[in-house]
Structures are given as structure tokens and as C-alpha cells.
Amino acid sequence: MENLNVILNTVKNINVTSAIDILVVAYLIYRAYKIIKETRAEQLLKGILLILLLIPVSFILNLTMVYTIISKTITIGVLSIIIIFQPEIRRVLEHIGRSTFTERGVPRQDESIEKVIREITTAVDNMSESKTGALIVIERTTGLGEILGSGTIVDAVVSASLLENIFVPNTPLHDGATIIRMNRILASGCVLPLTGSQEISKKLGTRHRAAIGLSEVSDAVVLVVSEETGTISLAVNGKLVRNYDRERLQAILTKILKKEEGKDESIRGRVREWLRTKKTTS
């Protein structure tokens, strides 16, 4: 009965600020779990939780040696966790910062997003038919400056013919990724980070692993054409979907990029939208 009264008093004392506080923490935990799910960090996290569970158990059961060892280990555990989880911590921070203050990467109406999508899908479809290997990155809100530095600057308007020429076998820029920002090809021959996931099929080559790797640490859309089979694949948010044809590819690119074109998700964009709504209703 006493416990019930404590719970009821706690619920009564919850105000709007407390509710917001709880929701924010719950959302951050949920987002962090989604980011590390199906990665090596998930297994490491389970091990850490098991160790933490042993602390009260060893204390209650008076397991002096176990409690002492675990307690001493915890003192250096925080630093160890930071070192072990460094890639995952970086991914979490990048996801939090993503789409917050930036307004880059997606062409607006006057820059003809439809034309950019059409040129890309035409090039990818032609390279698929000729089984020309290709790796194309469409930058969105996460800046890829450090990736650009690993390649050769092109800075040209997106066109199907130029994309196809870049990936002609045995040419200087074919063996790497081409980065597209808005309606321009920024650089080619860029080196992308490879995914560390053990869930990837062994049949997939370096291009596919690089596509997944970049999509894990950024919100870029990454297109891959297999030089063995001509299969078209697309990687977004750490997930790779294969066997696209031209129509499906054009549809999914339109869905992803046109959604951003029509709606500004940055803080400044949301503030402008809120002010516009207030002005309309007043």
C-alpha cells in the first residue's frame, strides 16, 4: 500500500516540464538504440549491462571478491567505453546534429531537381546495361568535406554523359566514388569509409561495403552499380536495397529528394514555417 502511495504521489507531481524531460530522454535512448542496433556495439552494450547487473547482485550475496573487482574496473570503465565505442559515439553525435542547422545538399525548384534525378537515373541505367561499376553519392544535409578531399575536384553540372565517362574502366577516376551536391558533380575518385557490420553478405564487394559505410555515418544517398552483374543498389541510413530498375530508382530518388525540396527540416526552416503560419492565422 505504501509503495502504491509513493507511485501515486510521483504521478501527481509530474508537470509539463517533467513530461517533456522524460520524453526527450526516452527519445534519445530510442534513437541511440536504433543507431547501434545490429552493430558490434549492441553486443558490447549487452556485456556492459551484464557487468553492471552483477554489482548489486554481488553486494547482496556478499561476493566480496567479485564486487571488489567489478567496482575497481568501473573506475576505468568510462574511459574504456569511450575508446571502444568511439565510432558509435561519433555516429550518434552526427545523427543528432544531422538536419539541424544545415540547409545544403538538395536542389530547390529553380535548380530543377527533376532534371538532376533524370540525369542520374539515365547514367545508372546505361551503366547497369553495360555492367560498368559505379559508386555515386548524393550529398544531403551532412557535409562530406573530408570525403571530397580524398578525390579529384570536378565541379561540373550533373549530366548522364559525364557520369558515364567518369566510370569508364581503367580511367583515372573510375575506381572511387563520385560526389554530387545539389546540381553539380563536386569530385570523383573519392575514398569512402567501409562498413564494419558483420551482417553484410560476403557476396557484396568493396563498392557495396563503402556505400553502406558512408550511409551509416551520414544521410547521403549512395548508388552502386555492380560491375559483375550490373545490379543497381541504393544505400540509405546504413541499409542497402538491391535490384532497382530505372523506374523504381527514379521513383525512390524523387520520393527522398523531393520530400526535402518541399519541406525545409532545418531549425531555421521550421522557424520560418512557424512564423509564416502565425502570420496567416493572425
C-alpha positions as CSV (number, residue, x, y, z in Angstrom):
1,M,0.0,0.0,0.0
2,E,2.9,2.3,0.9
3,N,4.5,1.7,-2.5
4,L,1.3,2.5,-4.2
5,N,1.0,5.8,-2.4
6,V,4.6,6.7,-3.5
7,I,3.8,5.9,-7.1
8,L,0.5,8.0,-6.9
9,N,2.3,10.9,-5.4
10,T,5.0,10.7,-8.0
11,V,2.5,10.8,-10.8
12,K,0.6,13.7,-9.2
13,N,3.9,15.7,-9.1
14,I,4.6,15.3,-12.8
15,N,4.2,18.6,-14.6
16,V,4.6,19.7,-18.2
17,T,8.4,20.2,-17.8
18,S,8.8,16.8,-16.2
19,A,6.8,15.2,-19.0
20,I,9.0,16.9,-21.6
21,D,12.1,15.9,-19.8
22,I,11.0,12.2,-19.7
23,L,10.0,12.3,-23.4
24,V,13.3,13.8,-24.5
25,V,15.4,11.3,-22.6
26,A,13.2,8.4,-23.9
27,Y,13.6,9.7,-27.5
28,L,17.4,10.0,-27.1
29,I,17.7,6.5,-25.7
30,Y,15.4,5.1,-28.6
31,R,17.5,6.9,-31.2
32,A,20.8,5.7,-29.8
33,Y,19.5,2.2,-29.7
34,K,18.4,2.3,-33.3
35,I,21.8,3.6,-34.3
36,I,23.7,0.8,-32.6
37,K,21.2,-1.9,-33.4
38,E,22.7,-4.8,-35.4
39,T,26.3,-3.5,-34.9
40,R,29.1,-4.8,-32.8
41,A,28.2,-2.1,-30.2
42,E,25.0,-3.9,-29.5
43,Q,26.8,-7.0,-28.2
44,L,29.3,-4.8,-26.3
45,L,26.4,-3.0,-24.7
46,K,24.8,-6.2,-23.6
47,G,28.1,-7.3,-21.9
48,I,28.4,-3.9,-20.1
49,L,24.8,-4.2,-18.8
50,L,25.5,-7.7,-17.6
51,I,28.6,-6.4,-15.6
52,L,26.5,-3.6,-14.1
53,L,23.8,-6.1,-13.1
54,L,26.5,-8.1,-11.2
55,I,27.3,-5.2,-8.9
56,P,24.1,-5.2,-6.8
57,V,23.9,-9.0,-7.1
58,S,27.4,-9.5,-5.7
59,F,26.8,-6.9,-3.0
60,I,23.5,-8.6,-1.8
61,L,25.1,-12.1,-1.9
62,N,28.2,-10.8,-0.2
63,L,30.5,-11.9,-3.0
64,T,33.4,-9.7,-1.8
65,M,35.9,-10.6,-4.5
66,V,33.5,-10.2,-7.4
67,Y,32.2,-6.9,-6.0
68,T,35.7,-5.6,-5.5
69,I,36.9,-6.5,-8.9
70,I,33.9,-5.1,-10.7
71,S,33.9,-1.9,-8.6
72,K,37.6,-1.2,-9.3
73,T,37.0,-2.0,-13.0
74,I,34.2,0.6,-13.2
75,T,36.6,3.4,-12.2
76,I,38.4,3.0,-15.5
77,G,35.3,1.7,-17.4
78,V,34.1,5.1,-18.6
79,L,37.3,5.8,-20.5
80,S,37.3,2.2,-21.9
81,I,33.8,2.7,-23.1
82,I,34.7,5.9,-24.9
83,I,37.6,4.2,-26.6
84,I,35.6,1.1,-27.5
85,F,32.5,2.9,-28.7
86,Q,34.3,5.8,-30.4
87,P,32.8,5.0,-33.9
88,E,29.3,4.6,-32.5
89,I,29.5,7.7,-30.3
90,R,30.6,9.6,-33.4
91,R,27.6,8.2,-35.3
92,V,25.2,9.2,-32.5
93,L,26.5,12.8,-32.4
94,E,26.4,13.0,-36.2
95,H,22.8,11.8,-36.2
96,I,21.8,14.3,-33.5
97,G,23.5,17.2,-35.5
98,R,22.1,16.0,-38.8
99,S,19.4,18.2,-40.4
100,T,19.6,20.6,-37.6
101,F,21.4,23.8,-38.7
102,T,22.3,23.0,-42.3
103,E,20.3,23.6,-45.4
104,R,22.6,22.1,-48.0
105,G,22.6,19.2,-50.5
106,V,19.2,19.2,-52.1
107,P,18.4,21.3,-55.2
108,R,15.4,23.7,-54.9
109,Q,12.9,24.1,-57.6
110,D,14.9,26.7,-59.6
111,E,17.7,24.2,-59.8
112,S,15.5,21.5,-61.3
113,I,15.7,18.5,-59.0
114,E,13.7,16.6,-61.6
115,K,16.5,17.1,-64.2
116,V,19.2,16.0,-61.8
117,I,17.3,12.8,-60.9
118,R,16.7,12.2,-64.6
119,E,20.4,12.6,-65.5
120,I,21.5,10.3,-62.6
121,T,19.0,7.5,-63.4
122,T,19.8,7.6,-67.1
123,A,23.5,7.2,-66.4
124,V,23.0,4.5,-63.8
125,D,20.6,2.6,-66.1
126,N,23.1,2.8,-69.0
127,M,26.0,1.6,-66.8
128,S,23.8,-1.2,-65.5
129,E,23.2,-2.4,-69.0
130,S,26.9,-2.3,-69.9
131,K,27.9,-3.7,-66.5
132,T,30.1,-0.7,-65.7
133,G,30.9,-0.5,-62.0
134,A,29.9,2.8,-60.4
135,L,29.6,4.5,-57.0
136,I,27.6,7.7,-56.8
137,V,27.0,9.7,-53.6
138,I,24.2,12.3,-53.4
139,E,25.0,14.6,-50.5
140,R,22.1,15.8,-48.4
141,T,22.5,17.7,-45.1
142,T,25.6,16.0,-43.7
143,G,28.7,17.8,-45.1
144,L,31.1,15.5,-46.9
145,G,34.1,17.8,-47.0
146,E,36.6,15.3,-45.7
147,I,35.4,12.8,-48.3
148,L,35.9,15.4,-51.1
149,G,39.5,15.9,-50.0
150,S,40.3,12.3,-50.8
151,G,39.3,12.7,-54.5
152,T,39.8,14.9,-57.5
153,I,37.7,18.1,-57.8
154,V,35.4,18.1,-60.9
155,D,32.9,20.9,-60.2
156,A,30.7,20.4,-63.2
157,V,26.9,20.3,-63.8
158,V,25.4,16.9,-63.4
159,S,24.9,15.1,-66.7
160,A,24.4,11.5,-67.7
161,S,27.2,11.6,-70.3
162,L,29.7,13.0,-67.8
163,L,28.8,10.4,-65.1
164,E,29.2,7.6,-67.6
165,N,32.6,8.9,-68.8
166,I,33.9,9.1,-65.2
167,F,33.2,5.4,-64.6
168,V,34.7,4.1,-67.9
169,P,37.0,1.2,-66.8
170,N,40.8,2.0,-66.5
171,T,40.3,5.7,-66.5
172,P,41.9,7.7,-63.6
173,L,38.6,8.5,-61.7
174,H,36.6,5.3,-62.2
175,D,37.9,3.5,-59.1
176,G,36.2,5.6,-56.4
177,A,33.1,7.5,-55.5
178,T,31.6,10.5,-57.3
179,I,30.1,13.1,-55.0
180,I,27.1,15.1,-56.1
181,R,25.9,18.2,-54.3
182,M,22.7,19.9,-55.5
183,N,23.0,20.0,-59.3
184,R,26.8,19.7,-59.5
185,I,29.3,16.9,-59.6
186,L,31.9,18.1,-57.0
187,A,34.5,15.4,-57.0
188,S,35.4,11.9,-58.3
189,G,37.7,9.1,-57.2
190,C,36.8,9.7,-53.6
191,V,37.5,7.2,-50.9
192,L,34.6,6.2,-48.6
193,P,34.7,4.5,-45.2
194,L,33.9,0.8,-45.3
195,T,31.2,-0.6,-43.0
196,G,32.3,-2.7,-40.1
197,S,29.0,-4.6,-40.0
198,Q,29.3,-8.4,-39.9
199,E,25.8,-8.8,-41.3
200,I,26.7,-7.9,-44.8
201,S,26.7,-10.7,-47.4
202,K,30.1,-12.0,-48.4
203,K,28.9,-11.7,-52.0
204,L,29.0,-7.9,-51.8
205,G,32.2,-6.2,-52.9
206,T,34.1,-3.1,-51.8
207,R,31.7,-0.7,-53.6
208,H,28.7,-2.0,-51.7
209,R,30.6,-2.0,-48.3
210,A,31.7,1.5,-49.0
211,A,28.1,2.6,-49.9
212,I,26.8,1.2,-46.6
213,G,29.7,2.6,-44.6
214,L,29.1,6.2,-45.8
215,S,25.3,5.8,-45.3
216,E,26.0,4.7,-41.7
217,V,27.9,8.0,-40.8
218,S,25.9,10.4,-43.0
219,D,22.4,10.9,-44.5
220,A,23.8,10.7,-48.0
221,V,22.1,8.6,-50.7
222,V,24.6,6.2,-52.2
223,L,24.1,4.4,-55.6
224,V,26.0,1.4,-56.6
225,V,26.2,-0.4,-60.0
226,S,27.8,-3.8,-59.8
227,E,30.4,-4.5,-62.5
228,E,29.9,-8.2,-62.2
229,T,26.1,-8.3,-62.6
230,G,25.0,-4.8,-63.5
231,T,22.7,-4.8,-60.4
232,I,21.6,-1.4,-59.2
233,S,21.7,-0.9,-55.4
234,L,20.9,2.0,-53.1
235,A,22.1,2.6,-49.6
236,V,20.5,5.0,-47.1
237,N,20.8,5.2,-43.3
238,G,23.0,2.0,-43.2
239,K,20.6,-0.1,-45.2
240,L,21.2,-1.4,-48.7
241,V,18.4,-2.3,-51.1
242,R,19.3,-4.1,-54.4
243,N,17.8,-4.9,-57.7
244,Y,16.4,-1.5,-58.7
245,D,15.4,-0.8,-62.3
246,R,15.2,2.6,-63.8
247,E,11.6,3.3,-62.9
248,R,11.9,2.2,-59.3
249,L,15.2,4.1,-58.9
250,Q,13.7,7.3,-60.3
251,A,10.7,6.9,-58.0
252,I,12.7,6.4,-54.8
253,L,15.1,9.3,-55.6
254,T,12.1,11.5,-56.3
255,K,10.5,10.4,-53.0
256,I,13.6,11.1,-51.0
257,L,14.9,14.3,-52.6
258,K,11.6,15.9,-53.5
259,K,10.4,15.4,-49.9
260,E,13.3,17.6,-48.8
261,E,12.8,20.0,-51.6
262,G,9.3,20.7,-50.5
263,K,10.0,20.9,-46.8
264,D,12.9,22.6,-45.0
265,E,13.6,20.5,-42.0
266,S,16.4,22.7,-40.6
267,I,15.8,24.8,-37.4
268,R,15.8,28.0,-39.5
269,G,13.3,26.4,-41.9
270,R,11.0,25.3,-39.1
271,V,11.1,28.8,-37.5
272,R,10.2,30.4,-40.8
273,E,7.4,28.0,-41.3
274,W,6.1,28.7,-37.8
275,L,6.3,32.4,-38.3
276,R,4.5,32.1,-41.7
277,T,1.7,30.1,-40.0
278,K,1.3,32.6,-37.2
279,K,1.1,35.4,-39.7
280,T,-1.5,33.6,-41.7
281,T,-3.7,32.8,-38.7
282,S,-3.4,36.3,-37.1
